[in-house]
Amino acid sequence: MNAGQQHLLDTYRAAQRGEAAPPAPGTHTVRTAREIQQWYRFRAVVTAPADRLPSRLRRAVHSAAACLLRRGTTERVDGAAEGVDGVVRSGVGRGPMSEAGRAPASGVGRAPTPGPGRAPASGAM
Protein backbone atom coordinates (compact mmCIF):
# COMPACT_ATOMS: atom_id res chain seq x y z
CA MET A 1 0.00 0.00 0.00
CA ASN A 2 1.44 3.35 -0.99
CA ALA A 3 1.00 6.70 0.77
CA GLY A 4 -1.97 7.76 -1.37
CA GLN A 5 -3.89 4.58 -0.66
CA GLN A 6 -3.13 4.82 3.05
CA HIS A 7 -4.36 8.43 3.05
CA LEU A 8 -7.64 7.41 1.38
CA LEU A 9 -8.15 4.65 3.95
CA ASP A 10 -7.41 7.03 6.85
CA THR A 11 -9.81 9.63 5.37
CA TYR A 12 -12.55 7.01 5.08
CA ARG A 13 -12.06 5.87 8.70
CA ALA A 14 -12.08 9.49 9.92
CA ALA A 15 -15.33 10.14 8.03
CA GLN A 16 -16.91 7.00 9.54
CA ARG A 17 -15.98 8.11 13.07
CA GLY A 18 -16.84 11.77 12.58
CA GLU A 19 -13.23 12.93 13.08
CA ALA A 20 -11.19 15.45 11.11
CA ALA A 21 -9.51 14.14 7.98
CA PRO A 22 -5.72 13.65 8.20
CA PRO A 23 -3.47 15.94 6.14
CA ALA A 24 -2.61 14.81 2.63
CA PRO A 25 0.82 13.22 2.12
CA GLY A 26 3.50 15.80 1.39
CA THR A 27 1.65 18.68 3.06
CA HIS A 28 4.26 19.29 5.74
CA THR A 29 7.33 18.19 3.78
CA VAL A 30 8.71 21.69 3.22
CA ARG A 31 8.16 22.69 6.86
CA THR A 32 9.85 19.48 8.07
CA ALA A 33 12.85 20.07 5.76
CA ARG A 34 13.22 23.61 7.12
CA GLU A 35 13.06 22.37 10.70
CA ILE A 36 15.74 19.76 10.00
CA GLN A 37 17.96 22.40 8.38
CA GLN A 38 17.42 24.72 11.34
CA TRP A 39 18.35 21.88 13.74
CA TYR A 40 21.63 21.24 11.92
CA ARG A 41 22.49 24.95 11.99
CA PHE A 42 21.76 25.04 15.72
CA ARG A 43 23.98 21.98 16.34
CA ALA A 44 26.80 23.59 14.34
CA VAL A 45 26.72 26.64 16.63
CA VAL A 46 26.39 24.72 19.90
CA THR A 47 28.92 21.93 19.18
CA ALA A 48 32.46 22.51 20.43
CA PRO A 49 35.03 23.01 17.64
CA ALA A 50 36.98 19.90 18.69
CA ASP A 51 33.87 17.72 18.32
CA ARG A 52 32.96 18.87 14.82
CA LEU A 53 33.39 16.47 11.91
CA PRO A 54 36.48 18.13 10.29
CA SER A 55 38.35 18.03 13.60
CA ARG A 56 37.40 14.41 14.23
CA LEU A 57 38.53 13.44 10.72
CA ARG A 58 41.80 15.34 11.13
CA ARG A 59 42.52 13.55 14.43
CA ALA A 60 41.70 10.15 12.91
CA VAL A 61 43.98 10.72 9.92
CA HIS A 62 46.77 12.01 12.16
CA SER A 63 46.60 9.02 14.51
CA ALA A 64 46.47 6.57 11.59
CA ALA A 65 49.51 8.20 9.99
CA ALA A 66 51.41 8.12 13.28
CA CYS A 67 50.54 4.45 13.68
CA LEU A 68 51.83 3.67 10.19
CA LEU A 69 55.05 5.59 10.84
CA ARG A 70 55.66 3.66 14.07
CA ARG A 71 55.09 0.32 12.38
CA GLY A 72 58.81 0.05 11.44
CA THR A 73 59.91 -0.01 15.09
CA THR A 74 59.36 -2.51 17.87
CA GLU A 75 59.03 -1.26 21.45
CA ARG A 76 61.39 -2.75 24.04
CA VAL A 77 60.79 -3.21 27.76
CA ASP A 78 63.18 -0.41 28.78
CA GLY A 79 61.21 2.19 26.78
CA ALA A 80 63.53 2.32 23.79
CA ALA A 81 62.51 1.24 20.33
CA GLU A 82 64.56 -0.97 18.06
CA GLY A 83 64.14 -0.25 14.37
CA VAL A 84 64.23 -2.75 11.55
CA ASP A 85 67.85 -1.78 10.97
CA GLY A 86 68.79 -2.76 14.54
CA VAL A 87 69.51 0.79 15.74
CA VAL A 88 68.15 1.58 19.21
CA ARG A 89 66.24 4.84 19.45
CA SER A 90 64.96 6.02 22.82
CA GLY A 91 61.47 7.46 23.01
CA VAL A 92 60.50 6.59 19.44
CA GLY A 93 56.80 6.04 19.05
CA ARG A 94 55.83 7.75 22.29
CA GLY A 95 54.83 11.13 20.83
CA PRO A 96 56.29 14.58 21.44
CA MET A 97 57.89 15.39 24.76
CA SER A 98 58.20 11.74 25.74
CA GLU A 99 61.63 12.31 27.25
CA ALA A 100 60.75 15.56 29.05
CA GLY A 101 61.13 15.44 32.80
CA ARG A 102 62.29 11.83 32.89
CA ALA A 103 65.70 10.41 33.77
CA PRO A 104 67.09 8.17 31.03
CA ALA A 105 66.84 4.45 31.71
CA SER A 106 70.02 2.42 31.95
CA GLY A 107 71.37 1.53 28.55
CA VAL A 108 69.19 3.98 26.67
CA GLY A 109 71.07 6.33 24.40
CA ARG A 110 74.22 4.24 24.08
CA ALA A 111 75.65 3.52 20.66
CA PRO A 112 74.57 0.10 19.40
CA THR A 113 77.19 -2.62 19.51
CA PRO A 114 78.00 -4.15 16.16
CA GLY A 115 76.29 -7.49 15.57
CA PRO A 116 77.82 -10.53 13.92
CA GLY A 117 78.99 -9.76 10.41
CA ARG A 118 79.04 -5.99 10.96
CA ALA A 119 82.07 -3.79 11.12
CA PRO A 120 82.49 -1.43 14.11
CA ALA A 121 81.53 2.19 13.54
CA SER A 122 85.12 3.45 14.01
CA GLY A 123 86.41 1.34 11.13
CA ALA A 124 88.90 -0.65 13.26
CA MET A 125 88.69 -4.42 13.07
N, C-alpha and C positions, 0 to 999 in steps of 0.2 A: 504494500500500500504506500503510495507516495504522499507528499505533503498536501496536495490538493484534495485527494480522496479523504484523508484524515480530517481535513478542515470541513468538508461537506458532512461527514459523519458527526463531528462535534457540533456543527450548526444544527443538524437535525435533532440530536439529543437535547441541546439547549432549548430548541423550540418546543419539544415535547414536555420539558420540565418547566417551561415558562421563565427560563433564565436568559441573560444577555448572551448574544452570539459572541464567540471568541474572535479575536482579530485575524484577519486574513494572513496567510504566510507571506513573509517579506515586509510586513508593515513596519516593524521596528528594526529592520536590518541596519539602516543608516544610523539611527540613534545608538544602537549597540556598537557599531564600528567606531563611532566618535567616542563613546565611553571607554572602549578598550584603548584607543589612541591616547586619550587623556590619562588613563591609568599608567601607561608606559612612560609618558612624559613626567608624571608625578614620581614614579619609581626612579627615573633617571636623576631627578633633583635630590631625592631623599637618600639614595644609595651612596655610601662612602666611595671615594675615588678608587681605593684599593680593591673594592669588591666588584667593580664594574668589569664587564666582559673583556675589554682590551687589556686591562691590568692582569686579569686572571690568565689570559692567553700568553701574555709576555712572560709571566712567572713560570708557566708550564714549559714554554719553549726554552727559557733560560735553564731550568732545572734539568730538562732532557739533554740539552747541549753539555751541561757540566757533567752529567752522568756518562755521556759518550766520551768526553775527554778524559775522564778518570778510568775508563775501561782498560787502558794500557798499563795500569799499575795495580799491584796487589798490596793490600795493607798488611803490615806486620804487627806483631803483638806490642812492640815497643813504641808504636806510633809513627814509625817511618814507613815509607812506601818503597817497594822495590819494583823498578820498571822492568819492561821486557828485555832491556839491554843489560840488566843486572846491576845498574847503578842505584845506590840507596839515596833517596831524597826524603828529607824530614818534612813533615807537615803537608805533603802532597795529598790532595783530595780532601782536605779538611776545610777549605774555604778561606777567605781572607782573614787575616789576623789570627791564624791558628796558633802561631808561636808567641803571640803577645802575652806578656805577664806570666810566662811559664818557664821554669828552668829546663834546659835540655836534658833528655834522658841519657843514660850512659850508652855510649856507642853511637849516638845519633850525631851526624855531621862529620864523622871521620871519613877519610878517603877510602873507597872500596879496595879490598885486597885483590890482587889479580888471581883469577881462577886458573884451573889447569888449562894449559894451552894458550895462555895470554901472557904477553910481555908486560913487565912492570911499567908504570907510567914514566919513570925517570929514564928509561932506555937501557939501564944496566941489566945484564943477565947474569 
